[in-house]
Amino acid sequence: MFERSHFDAVYARTSILDTLRQREYRRLDTQGQVYLDYTGGGLYPESLVREHAELLSHTVLGNPHSQSPTSLASTHLVEQARADVLRYFRADPDEYLAIFTANASGALKLVGESYPFAEGSHFVLVADNHNSVHGIREFARRQGASIDYIPLDPTTLRAPGIEPVLEAGMNARHKLFAYPAQSNYSGVQHPLEWIELAQRCGYDVLLDAAAFVPSNRLDLSAVHPDFVPVSFYKMFGYPTGVGVLLARRKALAKCRRPWFGGGTVKIVSTKADLHILADGHEAYEDGTLNYLNLPAISRGLALMDEIGVETIHERVELLVGYLLDAMLRLRHDNGKALVEIYGPVGTGQRGCTIAFNLIDVSGVYIPFQQVEAEANQQQISIRAGCFCNPGAGEYSLTHTAEAVKRCVAAATSDGIFDIDAYHDCLGSKATGAVRVSLGMVSNKQDVDRFLVFLADFCNRRGDPSYAHAGC
Ligand SMILES: Cc1ncc(COP(=O)(O)O)c(C=O)c1O
């Protein structure tokens, strides 16, 4: 329930974010943009780009890992960024390695291809995961590992009772358990306590933190997942093309890279047909690192420290509560609710993301594509579709395995899959959703403009010409 005095007090307490918005994000307000896609990507502060450009203009940087002064200058900045990443996440360098990747997906693929899946090993994952986590099952399957999904409660989109599934794999040799700290679909924050629980059952734990860390503290001195993928553009918007895999040394020692490439080996012999992998992070960083962009990571993390991720968390939580409350109160004149929210409708154990559909005055889903198109016209950036999270989508939109299989078969002819025919086959159910997500410099004006936009759908009917395309 929205309480004005509480709202005002927390809003004032987090006013450093309004100062930040005025200082660094004037472009949002001068252009009249409402940005509500922080789970898609964070927005960069102007000074981060400016200072990074200045660094590049005044420094001569060569390809790292050589002894020339320009190479050493790059190596120094790259290693500084690595140390800053470990420090930011409070990861003890004796326990964790920071392996730079292109993005969170790159980090996840490294785990998938290197984890010692084999006959008799086990991969357990929550249905609520990003596609780049689901994709790991294909590595597991190819090596003969068994795969188990933990289902979701269709109303809360939480995963009750993970223990029985974990316990079923107790006797497996190498076991990996993967879940997101925060769902990129529903915003559900799955318990960090699962890490220790799964490790006690002998699992290595992959905690996908990509959607969590932009507005939550991940403290790796308090929890100890074995693998943690992150994309930095989701935290502070710049640069794209840099992510990290934080990997526990103990878990990484079990892994085997399926290939070698530039920079990952101590020696390679063509005549003796042998290679010896480099140690530590070097064995996992293929080719030349994004060394010109890595220094910006240090600056971005310094900004997160200056603002305090706890402050971002507090502001975002406040605005999400306000938004959820107002969305649920939107009604047609016939008293029917306009908004159907997927997942938790309160702020407890949930983050900045809200997935929903609108239902028109006659009780029919308004196509999510129509909502997105109308938002675009008003300079409101939202996202629509399935958000690369098929599991949360299937549970929230109640698509059964049978319906999915039947419709894939119906939509496939001569080996060609027709996505429109697939969505036609799924019928009157919503085939995707709308997602809004708040972040570092979201403010009440953004939320209020979005609520005015939504309220305009009250008493209207959806436009059926959009209805058959899916996500
Ligand atoms: C929870 C989660 N995991 C992984 C990813 C993949 O991130 P990237 O596209 O940066 O590789 C995303 C991206 O949205 C995400 O939200």
The ligand as a Gaussian input file, in Angstrom:
#p B3LYP/6-31G(d) Opt

LIG

0 1
 C       19.699000     -12.482000     -16.239000
 C       20.480000     -12.303000     -17.518000
 N       21.443000     -13.184000     -17.804000
 C       22.185000     -13.090000     -18.917000
 C       21.971000     -12.067000     -19.815000
 C       22.818000     -11.987000     -21.046000
 O       23.526000     -10.793000     -21.042000
 P       24.325000     -10.348000     -22.347000
 O       23.305000     -10.192000     -23.421000
 O       24.954000      -9.064000     -21.944000
 O       25.288000     -11.420000     -22.635000
 C       20.972000     -11.134000     -19.561000
 C       20.667000     -10.071000     -20.528000
 O       19.628000      -9.458000     -20.516000
 C       20.211000     -11.245000     -18.371000
 O       19.249000     -10.375000     -18.070000

